[in-house]
Amino acid sequence: MDSKVAAVVAAAAALMLLRVDFWWWNEVKPPVLFEWLSAPMLYQLGILLCGWALAVYAAGHLWKDDA
Amino acid sequence: MSLRVFTILAIVFGYLGLIVAIGWWSSRRTRATMEDYHMAGREFGSLVLFASVFGANISAVTFIGIPGMAYHRGWVAWPYFVTAWGWLTPLLFHVVGHRAWQLGRRLNYMTIGEIIGGRWGSPYLTMIISAIIITYTIPYLMTGLIGAGVTLEVVTDGFVPSWVGALIVALVVVIYLTKGGMRASAWVNTFQTLVFLAGAVLMFVAVAMALGGPASATRRVMELHPELMSRGGMSMKQFFSYGLIVGLAVPLFPQVFTRLLTGKDPASLRKIITLYPPAALAVFFMMAYLGMWGRVAIPGLEGAQSDEILPRLLTAYTPFWMMGILAASVFAAMMSTLDAQLLAMSTILTREFLPRLPFIPNSERVQVRVSRGLVVVLTAVAYAFTLINPPGIISIVEFAFAGFAALMPAVLGTLYWRRCTKQAVAASAVLPQLVLVGLTFGWIDRSWTFGFLPGFIAIGVAVAVILIVTWMTPETENTDGYFLSPARAGGSEAPVHA
């Protein structure tokens, strides 16, 4: 497997695991942004942004039009 | 009939009329060939491709199921789906969709079954895969009709019963789909995607403002239902496993997969990968908060009753003219999936099953006519099932999603693993489905899930089976042109035999 592909697979697996923020689970956290969004909510937004960056990277740098 | 109900119905019927008109207009160029009816000549640019794929993906689950789930479980409803599916699915559009697009162009494939069975020239493998896909698409198909019926019943205060609402939507979809096939469906979906994206924003803003703003609404939830803020109603194992299931399942939905093959070039596909995550987040985020705020605004909904929370919020907090527009945008999300599912199932049946019947003539014109007839029959079957009054929408699709996700190892093995054998792919497609059904219905002891969702175990079984059976079975020859040699990069198209 190409090293870039391996890195993307590893990053995807890591994101799937990190998505489960067990350290905050079952806790009621007060809002920290706009009196509305709590830290776990912002963390989940961060996971999505990292995943988005990964997908964009894969499409831009791993894409080969031949297979 | 009150003026309020009359206005809402006038807006909704005006919208449905517009949809039929767009479908009719876009179908002028549709020719009576299988390639044109089912794939629209594979000519779509990035905007239509994105709207068509996203519209096929966003369904009643989003506009009815997510608010319903957030009503009972809180904000976790959006990361439950989006923080895995929102990026993993676009990543798989690259991994699976791009390769499938190339094969579709080169070898004229239109379905997942053809791409898998086609590697070994095995029509039986194609039919096995397609039978599994059809089995899981039917319950998912029902959700669109159920959601449409519920929405119209609630926003008209029961004036239009849900069975009538579902019937109206079914008829509208049948009209433009039989006329224009994929081209009509894709252009209608482009319009519908714009409508439901704008409608979601409008609904969110209107309801949030009526509740005193997001901060005030969230504060009330923290005071009255703090459990909705803690995610305590869901186990971490469920959260983890469902993320994987939904992320792997969506690229294999037939309505999504077939559309990935209709792009005119790889650049179109690449652009939708970039657009998908923010669009997915926007819709799910807003729907989940509306559902959670709905718990304090309209308390007391039990079980699957919470599927009505969005239309109830619209009824309670928006002026009735706006409610008509918003109800139309909910319809847009449902119809864009419904038509894509119907067309995809018609494609599968016409391409893979009907040619084996001796009384079907081998003529493209007849096959297109049969495809149109199948759209009508499939709609009638799905409608009949919706009248049975099944449980909550999320429960229905959770099962279907797991079935699709368990097919992913077979798909990846077929597309990328040259040593992989057709026996391994067949076993990896079928055995996990038996495990999934066994665990879901309790025929296999639930303790074997170890706290994860049954679909997660089924995916694990699929991976193990494809590895073991490939190791146990001899290599077999691939179809010419399925794999291209590295020399292709230099301009030569030398096929490789495994």
Interface residues (C-beta under 8 A of the other chain):
Chain A: V8 A12 L15 M16 L17 R19 V20 F22 W25 N26 E27 V28 K29 P30 P31 F34 E35 W36 S38 P40 M41 Q44 L45 I47 L48 C50 G51 W52 L54 A55 V56 A58 A59 G60 L62 W63 K64 D65 D66 A67
Chain B: W75 W78 P79 V82 T83 A84 G86 W87 L88 P90 L91 H94 V95 H98 R99 Q102 P214 A215 T218 R219 M222 P226 M229 S230 R231 G232 M236 F239 F240 G243 L244 P266 R270 I273 T274 Y276 P277 P278 L281 F483 L484 R488 A489
